[in-house]
């Protein structure tokens, strides 16, 4: 009986109008609710007409949507989907607000996941983290120094800073879900992310070390175009003079830079060994 009723309504309504027509059955709950949410995005108040025959009801939302409801499921529809019994107009503003909240929550959750997980596992951030840990193993007497104030996420405080950035970006974009989605898409694709409220660097870390009385500073950043920049300051000119012959680095006075975007992890051990040799000659 349900199938005959549904098929008859489908034929009659689809032939007479250009509107969408669906059957409400227990298994079609999500589909029906989704279509009503779509209506709420168009406008809040809709005139409805309920056409009844021996088998069930056809709920007509102006010329936009027809929902076929078998009689035994009409009460279920009114309870779970939308109260339509005895009314000629429905107000979908509540559903719209719920939809906006859900979309906003989804966007916020996606943003937080992108910053705390996707970005953290990305190739450049993962390699920078590896270099940070290699430095800590090579130079035990190390402390984290205050990073550049234009660094959004400090590697040594990653999770907390990522959550703070997520909140600031939500505030920056306000209700612009599209803006958040574009930011997240860029992060997921490894592309430049654009404006981040005054930050020049998305991720960074700065460490100060003392090895055999020699001061060293490692600074590594990744800017908002996802381009790394790295340098080591060594307070012993003999070290940088020795490193001039290395093909993987370039030097400028007491500063060392990678050839390419990032250091090779072995360079840190080379710096330590050169300091050892230099001090032996004194």
N, C-alpha and C positions, 0 to 999 in steps of 0.2 A: 504494500500500500504506500509506503514511504517513497519508494523508487518511482511509482506511477505518478504520485502527487508532484514530486520534484521534477520529473521529466515534463509533465504538463505545464507547470509554472514556467520552467526554463524556456520552453518553446514559445509560450504566449508572451512572456515579458520580453525576451530577447528579440522577438519579431516586431513587437510594438514600440520598443524604445532602444536607445543606444546605451542604456545604463548597464552597470555590472550587476549580474544576478548570481547569487550563490545559495546553496542549501545549508542550513544550520543543522548539523548533527553533532553528537558528542565528540566525535573525532575532528570536527572542523572548528573547534572553539578558537584556536589561535588565529586561523585565517579570518574568521568573522571579526574578531577583536581588532586585528590589524587593519581591516578595511574601514572600520568605524573610526579608528585613530586617524586614518588618512582623511576621512571626512572632517574630523575636528581641526585639521590643519587648514582646511579651506575656509570654514567659518564655524562659529560656535552653535548657532541655533538653526535647526532643520525642521521643516514641516514634515510630518509623516502621515501615511495613510495605511491602515491595516485592513487588508482584504481577506475575508474568511470564506472557506468552503468546507465541505464535509471532512476533508483530510487534514487541514491545517491552515496556516496563515502566510500571507505574503506581506511583509513589512516594506513599504515603499518610502525611501528617503528622497522626496522630490523626484528629479530626473537623474539622480546620481547612483543610487544603489537600491537593489531589491534583495531582501533576505527571505528565503523560504524556510519556514519553521513548522515542522510537523506538530500536530496538536499535543502529543505527549511530551514534547520538549519546549513548549511555549513558556511554561513557568520557569524552567531551567534557564532559558534565554533571558527572561526578565531578571533573574537572580544573579546570573554569572556575567552577562554581557551588558545589558542596558534595559532599564525600566521603560517599557513602551505601552504596557497595558493601560487603557483608559486615557491616553494622552494624544494630542494632535501635534504637539511640537516637543522636541527634545533639545536640551541644552548640553552640548558636548564640551563645554569649557573646562569642566573638571577632568575629563579624559585628556584634553589638550595639555593641561598643566602637568598631569602625570606623565604624559609622553615627553614633554620638554625636560622634566626632571630626570626621567630615565635616560634620555639621550645625553643630557648633561653629565649624569653620573657615569655613563659609559665612556664619554669623552675624557672625563677626569681620570677614570680608571686606566684607560688606554695611555694617557699621558704619563701617569705615574709608572706604569709598567715599562713604557718606552725609556724613561729616564733611569729607573732603578735596575732594569734587567737588560733590555735591548742595547742601550748605549754602553752599559758596563761590559757586555760581552762582545761588543764590536771590535773589529780587528785592531784599530789604532789605540783604543782605550785599553784593551787587553795587553797589547804589547808595551804600552806605557806603564801599566801596572807591573808587568814582568820586570821591566827595567828598574822600577822603584824597589822591588824586592831584591833584585840583584845588587843594587847599591847598598841596601841595608845589610846584606850578607857580607859584602866586601868591606864596608866601613862600619864597624860595630858601634863606634862612638858617634852616633848620628841623632839629630833631633829634627823634628819637622818645624820649619820656619813659617811665619805668616806668608801665605801665598799672595800674589798680586790681587788687590781688591777687586779687580775686574775679572777674576776667575769665579765662575758660578759654582762649580763642584770641585772641592778639594779631594784628591784621591785618598788621602788619609782620613777623610770624614765623609766618604762617598754617600752612603745611604741617607744620612741626616741631611746633607746638603742637597741631594737629589729631591727629597721630599719638600724641602723649603723652596727650591726652584719651581717645582710643580705648582705649589700654592701661589707663588708670585706670577707665574705665567697664566694661571687661571684668572687671577685678579686683573692682569694686564689685558687679556682677551675678553674678559667679562662674559657676556652671553654669546660671544662669537664662537660657536662650536666648530664652524668651518676653519677658523684661524687655528684652533688647537689641532684639528685633524691635519691641516697642512704642515704644522710643526712636527707632529708625530710621523707623518709620511716621510718627511725629509730625514728624520732620525733613522727610521727603519731602512731607508734607501742609502744612507751614508752620504746624503747631500748637504750642502750648506743650509743652515736652519734659519738664517736671517736674524732679525732683531731679537735680542734677549734682555731687554730692559737694562741697558747700560753695561752689560757684560761683554768684554772682548773675547774672553776665553770660556769655552764650555766646561772643560776639565783641566785641572792643573795640579802641580805639587812642587814644593820647594823644600829642600833638605840641606841642613848645615852639618858638616862633619869635621872632626879633627882626627888626623891620622899621623902619628909620630910627630906631633907638634905642627903639622901643616894644615891650614884651614882649607876646606873645600866646600863648594856650594853647587848642588845640582838643581836645576830648574827645568821643568818640562810642562808644556802647555799644549792644548789642542784648541784652536780658535773656532769661531762659529761657522767657519767654512770647512771645518773638519780637517784643517791642516796643522800638523804638529810643528812645534818649535822647541828645541832643546839646547842646553848649554851647561858646561861645567866650568866653574871658576876654581883655579888652583893657585894658592898663594905661595908658589914656588916656581920661578921662571924657568928653572932647569927642566921642569917637567914638560912645559909647553914647547920648549926648544927641542926636546927629544921627540915629542909627538909630531913635529913637523914632517918627519919622514914616514909617518903612518898614512896609508892610502884611505883609511876609513874615516879620518877626521881632518879638520882644518883648524888652525889656531890663529888667535889675534891677541897678542900680548899674553896675558895670563888666562885667557878664556879659550875653551875648546868647544867646537861645534861638530856635529856629525856631517859627513858627506852624504847628502840625501836628507831625508826627513828625520830619521831616528838613529840613535846610537846602536852599535852592535854591543850586546851585553859584555863581551870580552874586553871592551875598552876600559871598563872600570878596573878590572884586574891589572890591565897594562899600566894604568895610572898609579895604582898601589905599588906595583913592582918598580916602576921608574922612581918613585919617591924613596923606596928602600935603597936602590942603587945610588941615588943622589946623596942620601944621608951617609952611606958607607964611605963615600969619597971625601967627606968633610973631615 
